[in-house]
Amino acid sequence: MQYWLFKSEPATWSWDQQKKKGKAGEEWDGIRNYQARNNMREMKIGDRGFFYHSNEGLEIVGVVEVCAASHPDSTTDDERWDCVDVRALADVPAPVGLKAIKAEPRLAEMALVTHMRLSVQPVKPKEWKLVCKMGGIDPETLKPV
C-alpha cells in the first residue's frame, strides 16, 4: 500500500462534500499538473491518502481511500489528464495543521513541506504513521465514515 496527500480548497471541494459521496466516492478531477497526474497514475485501489484543506484551514482533516484506479478525467477532452476516484474513510479527530507539520523535525522532508504547491503528493510510510498519531487516529483501524 502506498500513501498520498490530496489538497483541495474547501470552497471548491470540502471534506464534508467528500464524506457525502459515501462509499462510491468521487473523481479527484481537474488536476492539470504533470507530476500530480503522474502520482495518480501510480495509485492502486486501496491506497490511502490524507485530505488536506488548502488556502483555508491549511490542515489535514480526513483520510481517503483510492476506490478507482487512474482513468481519463471526465472534466476534459484532453487525453493527457487522468484522475482517480477517492472515498472518505475517517475524520482526523485533531486536524493536523501545516504549522504543526513544519514544526516536527521528523517531517522536514515531507512533500507538503518541500513541494507545497503540488496538489497530489506522495507520503512516506513513516510520515503517514506520524501524522496519523499527531491527528489522533490509528491507521490500522480506519472504518468508512
N, C-alpha and C positions, 0 to 999 in steps of 0.2 A: 504494500500500500504506500502511496505517495501522499504528500500533504501540500496544501496550497493556501493562498490567501486571495480572496476576491474583493476588490474595492468597488463601492458604489456610493454615490451621493444620495443621501436619504430622500432628498426632494425628487430624485429621479426614480430610484428603486430602493425601498427601505427594507429592513429586516422584517417588519410587520407584514409588508406586502409579500415577501418571500415565504413567510410562515403560512399565509393564507392560501398559497398554492398547494399545500399539503403534500401527500406522497408523490403526486405526479410531477411536482417541481416545475421549473421554468427554464427556458433558454437563457443562458448568460450571453446575451446578444449585444450587438453594437460595438464590439471591440475592433478598433482599427489601428492596432499596433502589432507589428510583425512578431516581436518577442512574446507578447501576451498571447497572440494566436498560436504560436509555436508551443507555448506552455500548455494551452488547452489541447493541442494535438497529441501531447504526451500523456494526457489524463486517461485513466481507466475507470470503468464503472466501479464504484465502491471507494474510490479515493475520497479523502476528507479535506475540507477547507474551512478556513476562518472567513466569516462575513464581516467585512470592515466598513464602517461608515466613514467616508472621506469627506473633506471640506467642512461638514457639520459633525461635531462629535469627536472625530479622529480617534475612533476606538473600535476594538473587536467586540462585536455584540452577539455573535452567534456562530454555530458550527453547521456546515452544509456537507452534503454528500453528492458526488457526481453520480447522476442516475441515467445519463445517456452520454455515450462517447461522442467525440468530435464529429460534427456534421455541418453541412452548409448553413450559414447564418441566414435565417428567414427574413431578416430586415434589409437584405441587399441582394441584387442580382449579380454582384461581383463575386466570381468564384474563388477569389483569393481569401475570403473571410469565412472562417469557421467559428463554431461555438460548441459548448457542451451544455447539458441541462443539469441543474443542481436542485436539490430539495433540502429543506430545513431539517436539521436533526435535533438541535438543542440550543436553548438560550445560553449565553455566558452569564452566570449569576452576578459576577462582578466584572462588568466590561473592562477590558484592558486597553488603556489609552496609550497613544503614541508616546507621551512623555514618560510613562512608566516603562515602556519598551526601550526607549533610548537611555533610560537611567539604569537599566540592567546590563552590566558588562557582558554577561553570557549571551546577550542578543545583539551585540555590536555588529556582527556580520549578517544579521537577518536582512533579507531583501527589502523589507519595509523601511529599514534604516538606510541601507546603501543605495537602493533604487526606488526611492519614494514615489516616483511618478508612474511606475509600471502598475497597470490595473489588475493584472493576474500574475501572481508571483509564486515561485516555489517556496516551501517552508521545510527546513531540515527536521528530521525526527526529533533531535534534541530540543530544537526551538519549539516544536509542536508541544512536546511534553511540558516544557517550562511555561509556555504561555497558557496552556490549559490549567496548570497548577495556579498561576497568577490569577486566572479568571474564576477559580473555584469549581472546576469541573474535572471529572475523571474521564480521560479519553477512552478508556476501555468499556465504559458502561453507558455510552450515549444511547438514547432512545429517540425515536421520531417525536417531534413536537406535537 
